[in-house]
């Protein structure tokens, strides 16, 4: 069955329920050895809150045909900001949009390559090629118009689990296209999609440090992170607590989003493993179910799948990951003093000098966070004529005999 499309139906009018306070109820979590849920994770959708709207928002498992539009749809102004109609970030540069404003357009142009600018928008694509390049902050060619292209039609800026459940139930019951967007770093732009309803987890920012987490697979420090927490914030929190935690090179990557779902490379992956290897437990809303706590004992098959198996099993609301006492050991001499590093590096540095290659003095850092800030500048995004790709390579893609 073909999926419905928010651009070709009137289904968007029904989504006013998404921010109705009566749609959420307090749910007591089941007993578990995992860290306690964040308070907002217990504000969940209940059968009593759904009431007579089970055809649209119920927890059934079979998609139904898209219902007819209501005779008296609620105005979008009643949504309180949780449901956001997509306006391209570069709309101020296009005269066919009411947001057209040359001054605002110049601001967009000045910040277009800054990833922080894109992650703060519910639907912008850092890599416009897969979006279709339909609305770029450039001078308009003759007859060109800014269009949504591959952008979603609406986004739900979720702040509680009940909103995620409503969005998933509504999309499933109406056979509507659905996307999940955290920060939007996916190199294939899988967090967008033409005509979709998008679940935007950007605003889920809580960080909880667990100094002595005890589970079957780990005894020691850990962090419980909401799904909107980014690398630079995790590194800073680890620095404050004198530990190290794995994260991406890119500062604005959301740890609990597609980063872990796709494996998760890191400067310290050679030492402690991939990002997916750090997961101790997760809270996840499944497509046709409720919120589940998942670890190696509870739902072990799902625990295995969520650790690097892709982002389509459900919407992760929070994740608990390992932290380590400082033992930074990437390829550039971590966990060594400056004199210890200088001895083995001297022949290489001498060769560079002989070749006339200028080098900077060896710099010693006392933690991963300081080394990260000193070594990795913010990445550049937004290019329309080139495309970033993953740092991970499949073995079968390498030449024969390559180890």
C-alpha positions, 0 to 999 in steps of 0.5 A: 500500500502506498503511503499517504502524503501530508502535501496531498491530503488534509491530514495535517489538520488532525494533528492538533491533538499532538499538544493537547495537555489531556493527551498525556498521563503519568505512567508508572515505569516497570521495575528494572535495574536500569537507571530511572526514566527521566520525568518527561518519559513517564508522561505517556499516551494512555488509552483513556486519553485517546478516548474515541480517537482510536482509529487515528491515535490508537495502539493498533498494529494494522495500517488503515486507509487515510480517513477523510478530512474532518468537517471542522478541523482545528486551526494550526494556531492551537498547536502551541508550537509543537507542530511546526509547518516546514519553512525552508531555512533559505526561504528569506532568499526566495521571493516566492515565500512570504518570509522573503527578506534580503537582510534575513537572507544575508544572515542565512548566507553568512551562517549556511556552512555552520552546523549549529545553524542547521541543527537548530532548525526542525527540518534543514538538511546539512547535505543539500544534494540528497534534499534536491537542492530546491531551496538554496541561499543563492541568487535566484536563476531566472524563473527559479522558485524555492520549494520543499523538495525533500523536506518533510511537510510538518515536524513535531518538536517533541518534549514528552513521550506522549507526543512521540506516541501520538505521532507514531500512532497517527502515522501508522494508522493513516499509513503516513510517511514518517521520519525521525530527526535528531540533529540531521547529520545523516550523510544520506539525509534519511532524517528528511523525506518529501511529504513526511511527518517528522519527529524532531528530538532536538529539544531533549537535552537532559544529562545525568551522570551515574558515578557507579553504575552496576550492570552485567556488562559494566561496573563504573561511571556512566551517563544517561542522555536524552536523545537530543544531547550532542557530542560537545555537551557530552564531552563537557559533562564528562570533563566536569566529572573527570571521566571520558565518554565516547562521542563523535568528531563532529561537535553537533552530532546527537549521541543517542540518534543516528550516531549510535544507531549507525555504529558511531565512530570516535577519536577513541574508538580504537581504545574502547570500541564504537559508539554502539558498544557503549550502550548499557540500556535504552528507552525506546518507543516502538512503532506500534507499541509503547515505551520500553526499557531495553537492555541485555536482559530485557528484550535482548534481541532489540538491544542487539538491533539498536546497537548499530543496526539502524534507526528504524526500530523505534524512536529512542528517547534516552540512552545510558552509555559507559564512561571511563576514567581518563585513558585517552589513547588515540593515534596522536599519543594520548595517555603519554606525557610530552617527553614520552611521546617525543622519543618515538615521534622524533624520527618522523618529525625529523623526516618532516623537517628534512622535507621542508614541511612546517610543523607545530610544537607537540602539545600536551592535553590533560583530558579528551575534552581539551584535546577535542577542543584543540584538535577538531574545529567545527565541521563545515556543512551546506555545500551544494557541489560536494558531499561528506561521507562516512569514516567507516568503510566496509571490508568488501569495498577495499581492494583485494588483499587490503587488511 
